[in-house]
Amino acid sequence: MSKLGQIGAKLHRGEVSYDFIGHRKFWFTLSAVLVIISLAGLFTRGLALGIEFRGGVEYDAAVKVTDSTVDDFTNAVKATNAKGLGDPVVTTINNNKVRVQTKPLAQADVGNVRAAIAKEAGIPADQVTSQQIGASWGKQIADKAILALIVFLVAVFAVIWLYFREAKASMAAIIALIHDVTITVGVYALVGFDVTPATVIGVLTILGYSLYDTVVVFDKIRENTRGITGSNRYTYSDATNLAVNQTVVRSINTTVTALLPVGAILVVGTVVLGTGPLKDLSLALFVGIAVGAYSSIFIAPSLLAVFKEREPGMKALNKRVMAKRAQATAAATAEPVAVATAGAAARTGVQDSSRQDSPRQESPRKADRATGTAPTPSTRPMKATAAGRPQPTRKPRSKRGK
């Protein structure tokens, strides 16, 4: 088993745990900062709407791309002095194509710009393709995209409500989805990528990714919290945190697996192709998948825990669990003290009993000094030695018993 797999197994069994729910204030603060930055970029810089939304004329010409291609074609188009031209947007595609986008132009000016592009590219004017895109068509696309987003959110709210039988789960999931869309759109505003119909498709797609991870986590939360009010072991936040730990490795694996191909498409679309629907689609997918995984782990479960713990039943459960833990802590603290006290008392009792059973006897010399009499000589027979010091005599073995 791999190291990540071992960690996942320990997380699932509860042997290893990270307090996701306990640190929710930090994650909420981080998300609030990201949302504020995204909104600031959206309102200050705005979205770089593609020609499909703002309308205009698009020209394509085959040319060998060099380092000065963009500047050369920009100056050539500006030299036509077409009315309402504005600043043309010139991009290169691969190494053999250039694309020029301008604001809506009169028919005569469209021909003049085409001729200038053909002259700069060194090709006949009929080899420069052009198409006019009306702003009304882009407005219709935008309106339909907003309508699709609203319908999607309403449908998601209803489905999650029916599946989990819990309106608070729907609220947490919807807030997480709005959080993901806001940050994704803010990244587009800060980076400056064009918003095209492909971007809209990408944004709608990431909602599915984010919702999928969120539902998986919520399903595990429902499993862990079934009948939780009948026990005093865990609070709702504890059970929710366990569910997140049990599913976090799976969420990371699926997210990394999805990000690798999307990242490759983003690199190809940005570096190799330079422009086009691949770049617009892949950026939305890449940012949305990453943010969706973050919200499904750190935001949606924490929101659900906050909503649920406001219920009276969950408040009562929290009090019971906290009281039980306080008693356990007090008992654990008092036990070593009781053991030490009992040990000290036992040692003291042994010393007292030894003193009572074996009273201290004074030596004859001390007793004689206390009474004022001469010391009583020993009654044991003594014998003299060569040094003149008397020594006690020992009876023969045959006379000891007599």
VENCORCOR-V270165 format. One line per field, one symbol per residue. phi: phi as a letter, one per 40 degrees, with the letter a starting at -180 (. if undefined). A space follows every 10 residues. Layout:
BEGIN
phi = ???
END
This chain:
BEGIN
phi = .ccccccccc cccgcbabcc cccccccccc cccccccccc cccccgcccc ccccgibbbb acaccbcbcc cccccccccc fccgcgccbb bbbfbbabbb bbcdbccccc cccccccccc cgbcccccca acbccccccc cccccccccc ccccccdccc ccccfacccc ccccccccdc cccccccccc cgcccbdccc cccccccccc cccccccccc ccccbcgccc bbcbcccccc ccccccbccc cccccccccc cccccccccc cccgahcccc cccccccccc cccccccbbd cccccccccc cdcccccccc cccccccccc cccccccccc cccccccccc cccccccbcc bccdcccccc cgbccccccc cbbcbccgcc bccbccdcbc cc
END
